[in-house]
Amino acid sequence: ANASPRVSGILRAASATNLETVRKFIAYGMDVNQQHPWTAKTALYKAVSASSIPMVELLLDNGADMTMGVLDGNEYMPLYRAVELEDYEMLN
């Protein structure tokens, strides 16, 4: 099955740290906790991976779940990813 363009759109926008695009998706009512259909990664995981504190804050302020993204274990949880990257600023 192909990924929904809406799902891949918010994931791509979060990866690119495109705040305005993610704000628009949120304004249109998109669920910030949507998961990639194959990896279960979320927009928050992508934002953490990009070390974008403004994007992480935007997503968290709009209901993003730090514990989502589990596929096989915890490797896709945003919080785990921040620890893995040793991104201490992100963890504060």
PyMOL Python script that loads the backbone (N, CA, C, O; Angstrom):
from pymol import cmd

cmd.read_pdbstr("""\
ATOM      1  N   ALA A   1       0.842  -1.189   0.000  1.00  0.00           N
ATOM      2  CA  ALA A   1       0.000   0.000   0.000  1.00  0.00           C
ATOM      3  C   ALA A   1       0.873   1.233   0.000  1.00  0.00           C
ATOM      4  O   ALA A   1       1.929   1.259   0.631  1.00  0.00           O
ATOM      5  N   ASN A   2       0.440   2.231  -0.693  1.00  0.00           N
ATOM      6  CA  ASN A   2       1.191   3.483  -0.740  1.00  0.00           C
ATOM      7  C   ASN A   2       0.853   4.339   0.461  1.00  0.00           C
ATOM      8  O   ASN A   2      -0.251   4.280   1.001  1.00  0.00           O
ATOM      9  N   ALA A   3       1.833   5.140   0.870  1.00  0.00           N
ATOM     10  CA  ALA A   3       1.606   6.066   1.979  1.00  0.00           C
ATOM     11  C   ALA A   3       0.644   7.150   1.519  1.00  0.00           C
ATOM     12  O   ALA A   3       0.698   7.599   0.374  1.00  0.00           O
ATOM     13  N   SER A   4      -0.223   7.559   2.407  1.00  0.00           N
ATOM     14  CA  SER A   4      -1.105   8.675   2.098  1.00  0.00           C
ATOM     15  C   SER A   4      -0.264   9.914   1.867  1.00  0.00           C
ATOM     16  O   SER A   4       0.678  10.156   2.622  1.00  0.00           O
ATOM     17  N   PRO A   5      -0.572  10.716   0.842  1.00  0.00           N
ATOM     18  CA  PRO A   5       0.191  11.952   0.623  1.00  0.00           C
ATOM     19  C   PRO A   5       0.162  12.862   1.842  1.00  0.00           C
ATOM     20  O   PRO A   5       1.129  13.575   2.114  1.00  0.00           O
ATOM     21  N   ARG A   6      -0.955  12.839   2.582  1.00  0.00           N
ATOM     22  CA  ARG A   6      -1.044  13.676   3.781  1.00  0.00           C
ATOM     23  C   ARG A   6      -0.067  13.204   4.846  1.00  0.00           C
ATOM     24  O   ARG A   6       0.572  14.019   5.511  1.00  0.00           O
ATOM     25  N   VAL A   7       0.047  11.907   5.006  1.00  0.00           N
ATOM     26  CA  VAL A   7       0.983  11.379   5.998  1.00  0.00           C
ATOM     27  C   VAL A   7       2.400  11.708   5.587  1.00  0.00           C
ATOM     28  O   VAL A   7       3.163  12.260   6.380  1.00  0.00           O
ATOM     29  N   SER A   8       2.763  11.380   4.364  1.00  0.00           N
ATOM     30  CA  SER A   8       4.130  11.627   3.929  1.00  0.00           C
ATOM     31  C   SER A   8       4.423  13.122   3.894  1.00  0.00           C
ATOM     32  O   SER A   8       5.565  13.532   4.100  1.00  0.00           O
ATOM     33  N   GLY A   9       3.408  13.938   3.635  1.00  0.00           N
ATOM     34  CA  GLY A   9       3.609  15.383   3.594  1.00  0.00           C
ATOM     35  C   GLY A   9       4.035  15.955   4.935  1.00  0.00           C
ATOM     36  O   GLY A   9       4.988  16.731   5.004  1.00  0.00           O
ATOM     37  N   ILE A  10       3.338  15.579   6.000  1.00  0.00           N
ATOM     38  CA  ILE A  10       3.706  16.112   7.312  1.00  0.00           C
ATOM     39  C   ILE A  10       5.050  15.544   7.759  1.00  0.00           C
ATOM     40  O   ILE A  10       5.822  16.234   8.424  1.00  0.00           O
ATOM     41  N   LEU A  11       5.333  14.299   7.402  1.00  0.00           N
ATOM     42  CA  LEU A  11       6.631  13.720   7.751  1.00  0.00           C
ATOM     43  C   LEU A  11       7.752  14.432   7.009  1.00  0.00           C
ATOM     44  O   LEU A  11       8.794  14.734   7.590  1.00  0.00           O
ATOM     45  N   ARG A  12       7.540  14.700   5.729  1.00  0.00           N
ATOM     46  CA  ARG A  12       8.570  15.414   4.947  1.00  0.00           C
ATOM     47  C   ARG A  12       8.758  16.835   5.468  1.00  0.00           C
ATOM     48  O   ARG A  12       9.887  17.311   5.587  1.00  0.00           O
ATOM     49  N   ALA A  13       7.663  17.506   5.775  1.00  0.00           N
ATOM     50  CA  ALA A  13       7.756  18.882   6.273  1.00  0.00           C
ATOM     51  C   ALA A  13       8.478  18.933   7.617  1.00  0.00           C
ATOM     52  O   ALA A  13       9.265  19.847   7.864  1.00  0.00           O
ATOM     53  N   ALA A  14       8.218  17.965   8.478  1.00  0.00           N
ATOM     54  CA  ALA A  14       8.904  17.919   9.773  1.00  0.00           C
ATOM     55  C   ALA A  14      10.384  17.619   9.583  1.00  0.00           C
ATOM     56  O   ALA A  14      11.228  18.207  10.259  1.00  0.00           O
ATOM     57  N   SER A  15      10.705  16.709   8.669  1.00  0.00           N
ATOM     58  CA  SER A  15      12.113  16.384   8.388  1.00  0.00           C
ATOM     59  C   SER A  15      12.869  17.597   7.880  1.00  0.00           C
ATOM     60  O   SER A  15      14.027  17.817   8.233  1.00  0.00           O
ATOM     61  N   ALA A  16      12.198  18.384   7.043  1.00  0.00           N
ATOM     62  CA  ALA A  16      12.819  19.571   6.453  1.00  0.00           C
ATOM     63  C   ALA A  16      12.727  20.773   7.383  1.00  0.00           C
ATOM     64  O   ALA A  16      13.153  21.871   7.026  1.00  0.00           O
ATOM     65  N   THR A  17      12.179  20.571   8.559  1.00  0.00           N
ATOM     66  CA  THR A  17      11.943  21.618   9.553  1.00  0.00           C
ATOM     67  C   THR A  17      11.208  22.812   8.941  1.00  0.00           C
ATOM     68  O   THR A  17      11.535  23.967   9.214  1.00  0.00           O
ATOM     69  N   ASN A  18      10.224  22.513   8.120  1.00  0.00           N
ATOM     70  CA  ASN A  18       9.409  23.541   7.481  1.00  0.00           C
ATOM     71  C   ASN A  18       8.225  23.862   8.398  1.00  0.00           C
ATOM     72  O   ASN A  18       7.148  23.276   8.290  1.00  0.00           O
ATOM     73  N   LEU A  19       8.464  24.806   9.294  1.00  0.00           N
ATOM     74  CA  LEU A  19       7.470  25.150  10.312  1.00  0.00           C
ATOM     75  C   LEU A  19       6.154  25.621   9.712  1.00  0.00           C
ATOM     76  O   LEU A  19       5.084  25.224  10.173  1.00  0.00           O
ATOM     77  N   GLU A  20       6.225  26.464   8.685  1.00  0.00           N
ATOM     78  CA  GLU A  20       4.997  27.008   8.100  1.00  0.00           C
ATOM     79  C   GLU A  20       4.129  25.913   7.496  1.00  0.00           C
ATOM     80  O   GLU A  20       2.908  25.926   7.652  1.00  0.00           O
ATOM     81  N   THR A  21       4.752  24.976   6.816  1.00  0.00           N
ATOM     82  CA  THR A  21       3.980  23.887   6.213  1.00  0.00           C
ATOM     83  C   THR A  21       3.345  23.019   7.288  1.00  0.00           C
ATOM     84  O   THR A  21       2.181  22.639   7.166  1.00  0.00           O
ATOM     85  N   VAL A  22       4.089  22.703   8.334  1.00  0.00           N
ATOM     86  CA  VAL A  22       3.520  21.894   9.415  1.00  0.00           C
ATOM     87  C   VAL A  22       2.395  22.658  10.105  1.00  0.00           C
ATOM     88  O   VAL A  22       1.376  22.064  10.457  1.00  0.00           O
ATOM     89  N   ARG A  23       2.562  23.967  10.306  1.00  0.00           N
ATOM     90  CA  ARG A  23       1.475  24.773  10.890  1.00  0.00           C
ATOM     91  C   ARG A  23       0.212  24.676  10.031  1.00  0.00           C
ATOM     92  O   ARG A  23      -0.896  24.566  10.556  1.00  0.00           O
ATOM     93  N   LYS A  24       0.390  24.718   8.701  1.00  0.00           N
ATOM     94  CA  LYS A  24      -0.768  24.612   7.798  1.00  0.00           C
ATOM     95  C   LYS A  24      -1.431  23.247   7.921  1.00  0.00           C
ATOM     96  O   LYS A  24      -2.657  23.156   7.986  1.00  0.00           O
ATOM     97  N   PHE A  25      -0.630  22.185   7.955  1.00  0.00           N
ATOM     98  CA  PHE A  25      -1.201  20.845   8.119  1.00  0.00           C
ATOM     99  C   PHE A  25      -2.005  20.776   9.421  1.00  0.00           C
ATOM    100  O   PHE A  25      -3.101  20.215   9.448  1.00  0.00           O
ATOM    101  N   ILE A  26      -1.461  21.345  10.492  1.00  0.00           N
ATOM    102  CA  ILE A  26      -2.153  21.335  11.784  1.00  0.00           C
ATOM    103  C   ILE A  26      -3.448  22.143  11.694  1.00  0.00           C
ATOM    104  O   ILE A  26      -4.487  21.716  12.198  1.00  0.00           O
ATOM    105  N   ALA A  27      -3.382  23.315  11.048  1.00  0.00           N
ATOM    106  CA  ALA A  27      -4.571  24.159  10.887  1.00  0.00           C
ATOM    107  C   ALA A  27      -5.659  23.441  10.095  1.00  0.00           C
ATOM    108  O   ALA A  27      -6.846  23.669  10.329  1.00  0.00           O
ATOM    109  N   TYR A  28      -5.270  22.587   9.172  1.00  0.00           N
ATOM    110  CA  TYR A  28      -6.233  21.805   8.382  1.00  0.00           C
ATOM    111  C   TYR A  28      -6.752  20.592   9.148  1.00  0.00           C
ATOM    112  O   TYR A  28      -7.563  19.823   8.633  1.00  0.00           O
ATOM    113  N   GLY A  29      -6.280  20.428  10.378  1.00  0.00           N
ATOM    114  CA  GLY A  29      -6.782  19.355  11.220  1.00  0.00           C
ATOM    115  C   GLY A  29      -6.021  18.045  11.133  1.00  0.00           C
ATOM    116  O   GLY A  29      -6.516  17.015  11.589  1.00  0.00           O
ATOM    117  N   MET A  30      -4.833  18.064  10.558  1.00  0.00           N
ATOM    118  CA  MET A  30      -4.056  16.836  10.440  1.00  0.00           C
ATOM    119  C   MET A  30      -3.576  16.369  11.811  1.00  0.00           C
ATOM    120  O   MET A  30      -3.168  17.176  12.646  1.00  0.00           O
ATOM    121  N   ASP A  31      -3.629  15.092  12.025  1.00  0.00           N
ATOM    122  CA  ASP A  31      -3.168  14.476  13.264  1.00  0.00           C
ATOM    123  C   ASP A  31      -1.641  14.459  13.275  1.00  0.00           C
ATOM    124  O   ASP A  31      -1.025  13.833  12.413  1.00  0.00           O
ATOM    125  N   VAL A  32      -1.028  15.138  14.240  1.00  0.00           N
ATOM    126  CA  VAL A  32       0.441  15.198  14.305  1.00  0.00           C
ATOM    127  C   VAL A  32       1.050  13.863  14.705  1.00  0.00           C
ATOM    128  O   VAL A  32       2.263  13.682  14.599  1.00  0.00           O
ATOM    129  N   ASN A  33       0.230  12.933  15.160  1.00  0.00           N
ATOM    130  CA  ASN A  33       0.738  11.622  15.566  1.00  0.00           C
ATOM    131  C   ASN A  33       0.583  10.554  14.483  1.00  0.00           C
ATOM    132  O   ASN A  33       0.743   9.364  14.754  1.00  0.00           O
ATOM    133  N   GLN A  34       0.276  10.976  13.271  1.00  0.00           N
ATOM    134  CA  GLN A  34       0.217   9.995  12.183  1.00  0.00           C
ATOM    135  C   GLN A  34       1.576   9.333  12.047  1.00  0.00           C
ATOM    136  O   GLN A  34       2.616   9.967  12.225  1.00  0.00           O
ATOM    137  N   GLN A  35       1.548   8.056  11.730  1.00  0.00           N
ATOM    138  CA  GLN A  35       2.789   7.297  11.616  1.00  0.00           C
ATOM    139  C   GLN A  35       3.027   6.855  10.180  1.00  0.00           C
ATOM    140  O   GLN A  35       2.095   6.568   9.428  1.00  0.00           O
ATOM    141  N   HIS A  36       4.308   6.811   9.827  1.00  0.00           N
ATOM    142  CA  HIS A  36       4.670   6.285   8.515  1.00  0.00           C
ATOM    143  C   HIS A  36       4.174   4.845   8.456  1.00  0.00           C
ATOM    144  O   HIS A  36       4.369   4.090   9.409  1.00  0.00           O
ATOM    145  N   PRO A  37       3.536   4.450   7.356  1.00  0.00           N
ATOM    146  CA  PRO A  37       2.926   3.119   7.310  1.00  0.00           C
ATOM    147  C   PRO A  37       3.911   1.953   7.382  1.00  0.00           C
ATOM    148  O   PRO A  37       3.517   0.844   7.742  1.00  0.00           O
ATOM    149  N   TRP A  38       5.162   2.174   7.053  1.00  0.00           N
ATOM    150  CA  TRP A  38       6.125   1.068   7.065  1.00  0.00           C
ATOM    151  C   TRP A  38       7.059   1.108   8.263  1.00  0.00           C
ATOM    152  O   TRP A  38       7.447   0.061   8.782  1.00  0.00           O
ATOM    153  N   THR A  39       7.424   2.310   8.707  1.00  0.00           N
ATOM    154  CA  THR A  39       8.409   2.411   9.790  1.00  0.00           C
ATOM    155  C   THR A  39       7.795   2.804  11.124  1.00  0.00           C
ATOM    156  O   THR A  39       8.423   2.624  12.167  1.00  0.00           O
ATOM    157  N   ALA A  40       6.587   3.334  11.109  1.00  0.00           N
ATOM    158  CA  ALA A  40       5.884   3.834  12.292  1.00  0.00           C
ATOM    159  C   ALA A  40       6.488   5.125  12.831  1.00  0.00           C
ATOM    160  O   ALA A  40       6.090   5.591  13.898  1.00  0.00           O
ATOM    161  N   LYS A  41       7.442   5.710  12.111  1.00  0.00           N
ATOM    162  CA  LYS A  41       8.012   6.986  12.553  1.00  0.00           C
ATOM    163  C   LYS A  41       6.953   8.077  12.446  1.00  0.00           C
ATOM    164  O   LYS A  41       6.085   8.044  11.574  1.00  0.00           O
ATOM    165  N   THR A  42       7.048   9.040  13.352  1.00  0.00           N
ATOM    166  CA  THR A  42       6.118  10.166  13.380  1.00  0.00           C
ATOM    167  C   THR A  42       6.847  11.447  12.985  1.00  0.00           C
ATOM    168  O   THR A  42       8.069  11.467  12.844  1.00  0.00           O
ATOM    169  N   ALA A  43       6.068  12.514  12.811  1.00  0.00           N
ATOM    170  CA  ALA A  43       6.655  13.820  12.521  1.00  0.00           C
ATOM    171  C   ALA A  43       7.579  14.245  13.662  1.00  0.00           C
ATOM    172  O   ALA A  43       8.619  14.860  13.424  1.00  0.00           O
ATOM    173  N   LEU A  44       7.205  13.922  14.890  1.00  0.00           N
ATOM    174  CA  LEU A  44       8.042  14.279  16.036  1.00  0.00           C
ATOM    175  C   LEU A  44       9.384  13.559  15.976  1.00  0.00           C
ATOM    176  O   LEU A  44      10.422  14.155  16.262  1.00  0.00           O
ATOM    177  N   TYR A  45       9.367  12.293  15.608  1.00  0.00           N
ATOM    178  CA  TYR A  45      10.627  11.550  15.451  1.00  0.00           C
ATOM    179  C   TYR A  45      11.506  12.235  14.406  1.00  0.00           C
ATOM    180  O   TYR A  45      12.710  12.395  14.607  1.00  0.00           O
ATOM    181  N   LYS A  46      10.898  12.635  13.291  1.00  0.00           N
ATOM    182  CA  LYS A  46      11.652  13.300  12.222  1.00  0.00           C
ATOM    183  C   LYS A  46      12.221  14.632  12.715  1.00  0.00           C
ATOM    184  O   LYS A  46      13.361  14.968  12.395  1.00  0.00           O
ATOM    185  N   ALA A  47      11.446  15.389  13.485  1.00  0.00           N
ATOM    186  CA  ALA A  47      11.909  16.676  14.003  1.00  0.00           C
ATOM    187  C   ALA A  47      13.054  16.492  14.992  1.00  0.00           C
ATOM    188  O   ALA A  47      14.017  17.259  14.978  1.00  0.00           O
ATOM    189  N   VAL A  48      12.953  15.482  15.849  1.00  0.00           N
ATOM    190  CA  VAL A  48      14.035  15.186  16.794  1.00  0.00           C
ATOM    191  C   VAL A  48      15.289  14.790  16.023  1.00  0.00           C
ATOM    192  O   VAL A  48      16.387  15.238  16.351  1.00  0.00           O
ATOM    193  N   SER A  49      15.131  13.952  14.999  1.00  0.00           N
ATOM    194  CA  SER A  49      16.278  13.523  14.191  1.00  0.00           C
ATOM    195  C   SER A  49      16.961  14.700  13.513  1.00  0.00           C
ATOM    196  O   SER A  49      18.174  14.683  13.304  1.00  0.00           O
ATOM    197  N   ALA A  50      16.182  15.727  13.169  1.00  0.00           N
ATOM    198  CA  ALA A  50      16.725  16.925  12.529  1.00  0.00           C
ATOM    199  C   ALA A  50      17.243  17.931  13.556  1.00  0.00           C
ATOM    200  O   ALA A  50      17.737  18.995  13.183  1.00  0.00           O
ATOM    201  N   SER A  51      17.134  17.606  14.844  1.00  0.00           N
ATOM    202  CA  SER A  51      17.555  18.497  15.938  1.00  0.00           C
ATOM    203  C   SER A  51      16.897  19.868  15.846  1.00  0.00           C
ATOM    204  O   SER A  51      17.534  20.890  16.103  1.00  0.00           O
ATOM    205  N   SER A  52      15.628  19.885  15.480  1.00  0.00           N
ATOM    206  CA  SER A  52      14.890  21.140  15.345  1.00  0.00           C
ATOM    207  C   SER A  52      14.007  21.369  16.568  1.00  0.00           C
ATOM    208  O   SER A  52      12.881  20.877  16.639  1.00  0.00           O
ATOM    209  N   ILE A  53      14.534  22.115  17.518  1.00  0.00           N
ATOM    210  CA  ILE A  53      13.768  22.412  18.729  1.00  0.00           C
ATOM    211  C   ILE A  53      12.480  23.177  18.409  1.00  0.00           C
ATOM    212  O   ILE A  53      11.439  22.859  18.983  1.00  0.00           O
ATOM    213  N   PRO A  54      12.510  24.181  17.508  1.00  0.00           N
ATOM    214  CA  PRO A  54      11.243  24.860  17.188  1.00  0.00           C
ATOM    215  C   PRO A  54      10.180  23.908  16.632  1.00  0.00           C
ATOM    216  O   PRO A  54       9.001  24.035  16.965  1.00  0.00           O
ATOM    217  N   MET A  55      10.588  22.960  15.789  1.00  0.00           N
ATOM    218  CA  MET A  55       9.623  22.002  15.235  1.00  0.00           C
ATOM    219  C   MET A  55       9.119  21.063  16.328  1.00  0.00           C
ATOM    220  O   MET A  55       7.927  20.762  16.390  1.00  0.00           O
ATOM    221  N   VAL A  56      10.020  20.605  17.185  1.00  0.00           N
ATOM    222  CA  VAL A  56       9.619  19.731  18.291  1.00  0.00           C
ATOM    223  C   VAL A  56       8.616  20.456  19.182  1.00  0.00           C
ATOM    224  O   VAL A  56       7.601  19.878  19.567  1.00  0.00           O
ATOM    225  N   GLU A  57       8.890  21.714  19.512  1.00  0.00           N
ATOM    226  CA  GLU A  57       7.975  22.485  20.356  1.00  0.00           C
ATOM    227  C   GLU A  57       6.616  22.650  19.689  1.00  0.00           C
ATOM    228  O   GLU A  57       5.580  22.503  20.338  1.00  0.00           O
ATOM    229  N   LEU A  58       6.618  22.956  18.389  1.00  0.00           N
ATOM    230  CA  LEU A  58       5.360  23.113  17.654  1.00  0.00           C
ATOM    231  C   LEU A  58       4.541  21.824  17.709  1.00  0.00           C
ATOM    232  O   LEU A  58       3.342  21.851  17.986  1.00  0.00           O
ATOM    233  N   LEU A  59       5.194  20.713  17.445  1.00  0.00           N
ATOM    234  CA  LEU A  59       4.492  19.431  17.443  1.00  0.00           C
ATOM    235  C   LEU A  59       3.992  19.059  18.841  1.00  0.00           C
ATOM    236  O   LEU A  59       2.857  18.608  18.994  1.00  0.00           O
ATOM    237  N   LEU A  60       4.835  19.246  19.860  1.00  0.00           N
ATOM    238  CA  LEU A  60       4.413  18.937  21.230  1.00  0.00           C
ATOM    239  C   LEU A  60       3.261  19.832  21.670  1.00  0.00           C
ATOM    240  O   LEU A  60       2.329  19.371  22.329  1.00  0.00           O
ATOM    241  N   ASP A  61       3.325  21.115  21.305  1.00  0.00           N
ATOM    242  CA  ASP A  61       2.248  22.047  21.652  1.00  0.00           C
ATOM    243  C   ASP A  61       0.927  21.658  20.997  1.00  0.00           C
ATOM    244  O   ASP A  61      -0.144  22.075  21.439  1.00  0.00           O
ATOM    245  N   ASN A  62       1.013  20.858  19.942  1.00  0.00           N
ATOM    246  CA  ASN A  62      -0.187  20.448  19.217  1.00  0.00           C
ATOM    247  C   ASN A  62      -0.509  18.964  19.401  1.00  0.00           C
ATOM    248  O   ASN A  62      -1.177  18.353  18.568  1.00  0.00           O
ATOM    249  N   GLY A  63      -0.023  18.398  20.506  1.00  0.00           N
ATOM    250  CA  GLY A  63      -0.442  17.065  20.897  1.00  0.00           C
ATOM    251  C   GLY A  63       0.433  15.905  20.466  1.00  0.00           C
ATOM    252  O   GLY A  63       0.020  14.752  20.592  1.00  0.00           O
ATOM    253  N   ALA A  64       1.632  16.174  19.960  1.00  0.00           N
ATOM    254  CA  ALA A  64       2.514  15.068  19.571  1.00  0.00           C
ATOM    255  C   ALA A  64       2.882  14.239  20.796  1.00  0.00           C
ATOM    256  O   ALA A  64       3.089  14.772  21.886  1.00  0.00           O
ATOM    257  N   ASP A  65       2.959  12.950  20.600  1.00  0.00           N
ATOM    258  CA  ASP A  65       3.224  11.996  21.676  1.00  0.00           C
ATOM    259  C   ASP A  65       4.670  11.514  21.594  1.00  0.00           C
ATOM    260  O   ASP A  65       5.070  10.892  20.610  1.00  0.00           O
ATOM    261  N   MET A  66       5.456  11.808  22.644  1.00  0.00           N
ATOM    262  CA  MET A  66       6.877  11.420  22.665  1.00  0.00           C
ATOM    263  C   MET A  66       7.073   9.910  22.702  1.00  0.00           C
ATOM    264  O   MET A  66       8.170   9.429  22.419  1.00  0.00           O
ATOM    265  N   THR A  67       6.039   9.157  23.042  1.00  0.00           N
ATOM    266  CA  THR A  67       6.207   7.708  23.161  1.00  0.00           C
ATOM    267  C   THR A  67       5.722   6.950  21.929  1.00  0.00           C
ATOM    268  O   THR A  67       5.842   5.726  21.874  1.00  0.00           O
ATOM    269  N   MET A  68       5.180   7.655  20.947  1.00  0.00           N
ATOM    270  CA  MET A  68       4.709   6.969  19.739  1.00  0.00           C
ATOM    271  C   MET A  68       5.865   6.676  18.800  1.00  0.00           C
ATOM    272  O   MET A  68       6.910   7.325  18.855  1.00  0.00           O
ATOM    273  N   GLY A  69       5.665   5.705  17.951  1.00  0.00           N
ATOM    274  CA  GLY A  69       6.651   5.389  16.937  1.00  0.00           C
ATOM    275  C   GLY A  69       7.253   4.019  17.102  1.00  0.00           C
ATOM    276  O   GLY A  69       8.210   3.669  16.412  1.00  0.00           O
ATOM    277  N   VAL A  70       6.703   3.242  18.008  1.00  0.00           N
ATOM    278  CA  VAL A  70       7.249   1.910  18.243  1.00  0.00           C
ATOM    279  C   VAL A  70       6.825   0.978  17.115  1.00  0.00           C
ATOM    280  O   VAL A  70       5.636   0.855  16.818  1.00  0.00           O
ATOM    281  N   LEU A  71       7.791   0.330  16.494  1.00  0.00           N
ATOM    282  CA  LEU A  71       7.506  -0.703  15.505  1.00  0.00           C
ATOM    283  C   LEU A  71       8.021  -2.030  16.042  1.00  0.00           C
ATOM    284  O   LEU A  71       7.245  -2.950  16.303  1.00  0.00           O
ATOM    285  N   ASP A  72       9.309  -2.119  16.200  1.00  0.00           N
ATOM    286  CA  ASP A  72       9.946  -3.306  16.789  1.00  0.00           C
ATOM    287  C   ASP A  72      10.839  -2.832  17.917  1.00  0.00           C
ATOM    288  O   ASP A  72      12.029  -2.598  17.705  1.00  0.00           O
ATOM    289  N   GLY A  73      10.294  -2.689  19.098  1.00  0.00           N
ATOM    290  CA  GLY A  73      11.075  -2.158  20.202  1.00  0.00           C
ATOM    291  C   GLY A  73      10.893  -0.655  20.285  1.00  0.00           C
ATOM    292  O   GLY A  73       9.875  -0.122  19.844  1.00  0.00           O
ATOM    293  N   ASN A  74      11.887   0.035  20.853  1.00  0.00           N
ATOM    294  CA  ASN A  74      11.734   1.474  21.086  1.00  0.00           C
ATOM    295  C   ASN A  74      12.590   2.328  20.164  1.00  0.00           C
ATOM    296  O   ASN A  74      12.704   3.533  20.388  1.00  0.00           O
ATOM    297  N   GLU A  75      13.198   1.744  19.134  1.00  0.00           N
ATOM    298  CA  GLU A  75      14.147   2.503  18.319  1.00  0.00           C
ATOM    299  C   GLU A  75      13.527   3.665  17.552  1.00  0.00           C
ATOM    300  O   GLU A  75      14.248   4.553  17.098  1.00  0.00           O
ATOM    301  N   TYR A  76      12.220   3.675  17.400  1.00  0.00           N
ATOM    302  CA  TYR A  76      11.594   4.769  16.667  1.00  0.00           C
ATOM    303  C   TYR A  76      10.858   5.752  17.567  1.00  0.00           C
ATOM    304  O   TYR A  76      10.139   6.620  17.071  1.00  0.00           O
ATOM    305  N   MET A  77      11.022   5.633  18.870  1.00  0.00           N
ATOM    306  CA  MET A  77      10.413   6.604  19.769  1.00  0.00           C
ATOM    307  C   MET A  77      11.230   7.892  19.733  1.00  0.00           C
ATOM    308  O   MET A  77      12.457   7.842  19.826  1.00  0.00           O
ATOM    309  N   PRO A  78      10.572   9.049  19.600  1.00  0.00           N
ATOM    310  CA  PRO A  78      11.311  10.314  19.553  1.00  0.00           C
ATOM    311  C   PRO A  78      12.229  10.524  20.753  1.00  0.00           C
ATOM    312  O   PRO A  78      13.358  10.989  20.593  1.00  0.00           O
ATOM    313  N   LEU A  79      11.762  10.190  21.937  1.00  0.00           N
ATOM    314  CA  LEU A  79      12.584  10.378  23.130  1.00  0.00           C
ATOM    315  C   LEU A  79      13.843   9.522  23.054  1.00  0.00           C
ATOM    316  O   LEU A  79      14.932   9.996  23.378  1.00  0.00           O
ATOM    317  N   TYR A  80      13.710   8.285  22.634  1.00  0.00           N
ATOM    318  CA  TYR A  80      14.866   7.389  22.480  1.00  0.00           C
ATOM    319  C   TYR A  80      15.837   7.952  21.445  1.00  0.00           C
ATOM    320  O   TYR A  80      17.053   7.886  21.625  1.00  0.00           O
ATOM    321  N   ARG A  81      15.296   8.505  20.363  1.00  0.00           N
ATOM    322  CA  ARG A  81      16.143   9.074  19.308  1.00  0.00           C
ATOM    323  C   ARG A  81      16.956  10.249  19.847  1.00  0.00           C
ATOM    324  O   ARG A  81      18.134  10.374  19.511  1.00  0.00           O
ATOM    325  N   ALA A  82      16.371  11.105  20.662  1.00  0.00           N
ATOM    326  CA  ALA A  82      17.103  12.239  21.234  1.00  0.00           C
ATOM    327  C   ALA A  82      18.249  11.751  22.114  1.00  0.00           C
ATOM    328  O   ALA A  82      19.342  12.315  22.080  1.00  0.00           O
ATOM    329  N   VAL A  83      18.005  10.711  22.895  1.00  0.00           N
ATOM    330  CA  VAL A  83      19.060  10.133  23.731  1.00  0.00           C
ATOM    331  C   VAL A  83      20.150   9.537  22.848  1.00  0.00           C
ATOM    332  O   VAL A  83      21.337   9.749  23.094  1.00  0.00           O
ATOM    333  N   GLU A  84      19.752   8.798  21.829  1.00  0.00           N
ATOM    334  CA  GLU A  84      20.702   8.172  20.910  1.00  0.00           C
ATOM    335  C   GLU A  84      21.610   9.210  20.247  1.00  0.00           C
ATOM    336  O   GLU A  84      22.799   8.963  20.048  1.00  0.00           O
ATOM    337  N   LEU A  85      21.048  10.367  19.908  1.00  0.00           N
ATOM    338  CA  LEU A  85      21.818  11.445  19.278  1.00  0.00           C
ATOM    339  C   LEU A  85      22.617  12.259  20.292  1.00  0.00           C
ATOM    340  O   LEU A  85      23.386  13.144  19.918  1.00  0.00           O
ATOM    341  N   GLU A  86      22.429  11.954  21.584  1.00  0.00           N
ATOM    342  CA  GLU A  86      23.044  12.725  22.666  1.00  0.00           C
ATOM    343  C   GLU A  86      22.716  14.210  22.527  1.00  0.00           C
ATOM    344  O   GLU A  86      23.564  15.075  22.746  1.00  0.00           O
ATOM    345  N   ASP A  87      21.477  14.478  22.159  1.00  0.00           N
ATOM    346  CA  ASP A  87      21.005  15.845  21.959  1.00  0.00           C
ATOM    347  C   ASP A  87      20.438  16.348  23.284  1.00  0.00           C
ATOM    348  O   ASP A  87      19.227  16.328  23.505  1.00  0.00           O
ATOM    349  N   TYR A  88      21.332  16.796  24.157  1.00  0.00           N
ATOM    350  CA  TYR A  88      20.941  17.177  25.509  1.00  0.00           C
ATOM    351  C   TYR A  88      20.057  18.419  25.525  1.00  0.00           C
ATOM    352  O   TYR A  88      19.196  18.550  26.394  1.00  0.00           O
ATOM    353  N   GLU A  89      20.256  19.323  24.583  1.00  0.00           N
ATOM    354  CA  GLU A  89      19.392  20.495  24.502  1.00  0.00           C
ATOM    355  C   GLU A  89      17.954  20.059  24.198  1.00  0.00           C
ATOM    356  O   GLU A  89      17.000  20.609  24.747  1.00  0.00           O
ATOM    357  N   MET A  90      17.816  19.078  23.328  1.00  0.00           N
ATOM    358  CA  MET A  90      16.494  18.566  22.977  1.00  0.00           C
ATOM    359  C   MET A  90      15.840  17.897  24.184  1.00  0.00           C
ATOM    360  O   MET A  90      14.619  17.952  24.335  1.00  0.00           O
ATOM    361  N   LEU A  91      16.628  17.275  25.029  1.00  0.00           N
ATOM    362  CA  LEU A  91      16.097  16.546  26.180  1.00  0.00           C
ATOM    363  C   LEU A  91      15.691  17.456  27.333  1.00  0.00           C
ATOM    364  O   LEU A  91      15.010  17.005  28.254  1.00  0.00           O
ATOM    365  N   ASN A  92      16.089  18.720  27.305  1.00  0.00           N
ATOM    366  CA  ASN A  92      15.736  19.644  28.390  1.00  0.00           C
ATOM    367  C   ASN A  92      14.325  20.066  28.319  1.00  0.00           C
ATOM    368  O   ASN A  92      13.871  20.843  29.159  1.00  0.00           O
TER     369      ASN A  92
END
""", "prot")
cmd.dss("prot")
cmd.show_as("cartoon", "prot")
cmd.util.cbc("prot")
cmd.orient("prot")
